[in-house]
Amino acid sequence: MTSMVAHVEKTEKGYAILLTDEMVEKLHLSEGTAVEVRSVTEPTTTGPQIRYATAEEAMQMHRRLEPENAKAYTELAK
């Protein structure tokens, strides 16, 4: 099992969980990868579990966030 202590940082639009480069590589993540973060309360669990979003979940997230990110998408497309 791969685990680490992650730090939460306040951003302009909310909060971000900061991962080390090593953890990002181990989990094969890249910018824009959808992940699910769950609150874990069972005493036998060592911490949050990360799983990749399904294609459908990723599309639902994209549709939900697209309006607030439309300006950024336009700028990136230039």
C-alpha atoms as an extended CHARMM CRD file, in Angstrom:
* protein
*
        78  EXT
         1         1  MET       CA              0.0000000000        0.0000000000        0.0000000000  PROA      1               0.0000000000
         2         2  THR       CA              1.2420000000        3.4590000000       -0.8550000000  PROA      2               0.0000000000
         3         3  SER       CA              0.5720000000        6.1160000000        1.7520000000  PROA      3               0.0000000000
         4         4  MET       CA              1.7390000000        9.5590000000        2.8210000000  PROA      4               0.0000000000
         5         5  VAL       CA              0.6550000000       12.5210000000        4.8530000000  PROA      5               0.0000000000
         6         6  ALA       CA             -0.7850000000       15.1380000000        2.5070000000  PROA      6               0.0000000000
         7         7  HSD       CA             -1.1850000000       18.8080000000        3.3070000000  PROA      7               0.0000000000
         8         8  VAL       CA             -4.2440000000       20.9110000000        2.5670000000  PROA      8               0.0000000000
         9         9  GLU       CA             -3.6640000000       24.4030000000        1.1970000000  PROA      9               0.0000000000
        10        10  LYS       CA             -6.1940000000       27.2160000000        0.7160000000  PROA      10              0.0000000000
        11        11  THR       CA             -6.4780000000       28.2870000000       -2.9360000000  PROA      11              0.0000000000
        12        12  GLU       CA             -8.3850000000       31.0540000000       -4.6630000000  PROA      12              0.0000000000
        13        13  LYS       CA            -11.3940000000       28.8170000000       -5.3270000000  PROA      13              0.0000000000
        14        14  GLY       CA            -11.2290000000       26.3820000000       -2.4230000000  PROA      14              0.0000000000
        15        15  TYR       CA             -8.6820000000       23.9500000000       -1.0590000000  PROA      15              0.0000000000
        16        16  ALA       CA             -6.0550000000       21.6870000000       -2.6220000000  PROA      16              0.0000000000
        17        17  ILE       CA             -4.3940000000       18.5420000000       -1.2970000000  PROA      17              0.0000000000
        18        18  LEU       CA             -0.6650000000       18.7860000000       -1.9110000000  PROA      18              0.0000000000
        19        19  LEU       CA              1.0790000000       15.5610000000       -2.9040000000  PROA      19              0.0000000000
        20        20  THR       CA              4.7900000000       15.0000000000       -3.2590000000  PROA      20              0.0000000000
        21        21  ASP       CA              6.2300000000       14.4030000000       -6.7300000000  PROA      21              0.0000000000
        22        22  GLU       CA              7.1060000000       10.8830000000       -5.5820000000  PROA      22              0.0000000000
        23        23  MET       CA              3.4990000000       10.1180000000       -4.6440000000  PROA      23              0.0000000000
        24        24  VAL       CA              2.1760000000       11.5760000000       -7.9030000000  PROA      24              0.0000000000
        25        25  GLU       CA              4.5560000000        9.3010000000       -9.8270000000  PROA      25              0.0000000000
        26        26  LYS       CA              3.6970000000        6.2150000000       -7.7400000000  PROA      26              0.0000000000
        27        27  LEU       CA             -0.0160000000        6.7640000000       -8.3140000000  PROA      27              0.0000000000
        28        28  HSD       CA              0.4850000000        7.5980000000      -12.0180000000  PROA      28              0.0000000000
        29        29  LEU       CA             -1.3300000000       10.9210000000      -11.5970000000  PROA      29              0.0000000000
        30        30  SER       CA             -1.0530000000       13.9950000000      -13.7550000000  PROA      30              0.0000000000
        31        31  GLU       CA             -2.5880000000       17.4560000000      -13.6960000000  PROA      31              0.0000000000
        32        32  GLY       CA             -6.3050000000       17.1340000000      -14.2850000000  PROA      32              0.0000000000
        33        33  THR       CA             -6.5590000000       13.5080000000      -13.1310000000  PROA      33              0.0000000000
        34        34  ALA       CA             -9.8460000000       13.0430000000      -11.2780000000  PROA      34              0.0000000000
        35        35  VAL       CA             -9.4680000000       11.4710000000       -7.8430000000  PROA      35              0.0000000000
        36        36  GLU       CA            -11.9640000000       10.7440000000       -5.1040000000  PROA      36              0.0000000000
        37        37  VAL       CA            -11.1610000000       11.6700000000       -1.5170000000  PROA      37              0.0000000000
        38        38  ARG       CA            -13.1930000000       10.0610000000        1.2460000000  PROA      38              0.0000000000
        39        39  SER       CA            -13.3010000000       10.6880000000        4.9500000000  PROA      39              0.0000000000
        40        40  VAL       CA            -12.1620000000        7.4900000000        6.6260000000  PROA      40              0.0000000000
        41        41  THR       CA            -13.2690000000        6.8590000000       10.1690000000  PROA      41              0.0000000000
        42        42  GLU       CA            -12.7380000000        3.1380000000       10.6460000000  PROA      42              0.0000000000
        43        43  PRO       CA             -9.9550000000        2.5850000000       13.2070000000  PROA      43              0.0000000000
        44        44  THR       CA             -8.3460000000       -0.1680000000       11.0860000000  PROA      44              0.0000000000
        45        45  THR       CA             -7.8370000000        2.1590000000        8.1100000000  PROA      45              0.0000000000
        46        46  THR       CA             -4.5860000000        4.1230000000        7.9440000000  PROA      46              0.0000000000
        47        47  GLY       CA             -5.9400000000        7.0830000000        5.9990000000  PROA      47              0.0000000000
        48        48  PRO       CA             -7.7840000000        8.2840000000        2.9170000000  PROA      48              0.0000000000
        49        49  GLN       CA             -8.1000000000        5.8780000000        0.0330000000  PROA      49              0.0000000000
        50        50  ILE       CA             -7.5970000000        7.1860000000       -3.5110000000  PROA      50              0.0000000000
        51        51  ARG       CA             -9.2100000000        5.6540000000       -6.5600000000  PROA      51              0.0000000000
        52        52  TYR       CA             -9.3870000000        6.8060000000      -10.1390000000  PROA      52              0.0000000000
        53        53  ALA       CA            -12.7240000000        8.1510000000      -11.3230000000  PROA      53              0.0000000000
        54        54  THR       CA            -14.5120000000        6.1550000000      -13.9700000000  PROA      54              0.0000000000
        55        55  ALA       CA            -14.8940000000        7.7540000000      -17.3820000000  PROA      55              0.0000000000
        56        56  GLU       CA            -18.5390000000        8.5310000000      -16.5870000000  PROA      56              0.0000000000
        57        57  GLU       CA            -17.6400000000       10.0960000000      -13.2160000000  PROA      57              0.0000000000
        58        58  ALA       CA            -14.9390000000       12.1890000000      -14.8760000000  PROA      58              0.0000000000
        59        59  MET       CA            -17.4090000000       13.4190000000      -17.4940000000  PROA      59              0.0000000000
        60        60  GLN       CA            -19.9460000000       14.2990000000      -14.7800000000  PROA      60              0.0000000000
        61        61  MET       CA            -17.2650000000       16.2830000000      -12.9160000000  PROA      61              0.0000000000
        62        62  HSD       CA            -16.2770000000       18.0100000000      -16.1540000000  PROA      62              0.0000000000
        63        63  ARG       CA            -19.8840000000       18.9490000000      -16.9620000000  PROA      63              0.0000000000
        64        64  ARG       CA            -20.3880000000       20.2790000000      -13.4360000000  PROA      64              0.0000000000
        65        65  LEU       CA            -17.1860000000       22.3620000000      -13.4870000000  PROA      65              0.0000000000
        66        66  GLU       CA            -17.2080000000       23.4410000000      -17.1340000000  PROA      66              0.0000000000
        67        67  PRO       CA            -19.2140000000       26.6580000000      -16.6400000000  PROA      67              0.0000000000
        68        68  GLU       CA            -16.8860000000       28.0380000000      -13.9720000000  PROA      68              0.0000000000
        69        69  ASN       CA            -13.7960000000       27.0280000000      -15.9730000000  PROA      69              0.0000000000
        70        70  ALA       CA            -15.0020000000       28.1940000000      -19.4040000000  PROA      70              0.0000000000
        71        71  LYS       CA            -12.7760000000       31.2780000000      -19.4000000000  PROA      71              0.0000000000
        72        72  ALA       CA             -9.7070000000       29.1940000000      -18.5300000000  PROA      72              0.0000000000
        73        73  TYR       CA            -10.5170000000       26.6950000000      -21.3000000000  PROA      73              0.0000000000
        74        74  THR       CA            -10.7710000000       29.5530000000      -23.7930000000  PROA      74              0.0000000000
        75        75  GLU       CA             -7.3770000000       30.9100000000      -22.7180000000  PROA      75              0.0000000000
        76        76  LEU       CA             -5.7620000000       27.4680000000      -22.9120000000  PROA      76              0.0000000000
        77        77  ALA       CA             -7.1300000000       26.9330000000      -26.4140000000  PROA      77              0.0000000000
        78        78  LYS       CA             -5.2880000000       29.9870000000      -27.7570000000  PROA      78              0.0000000000
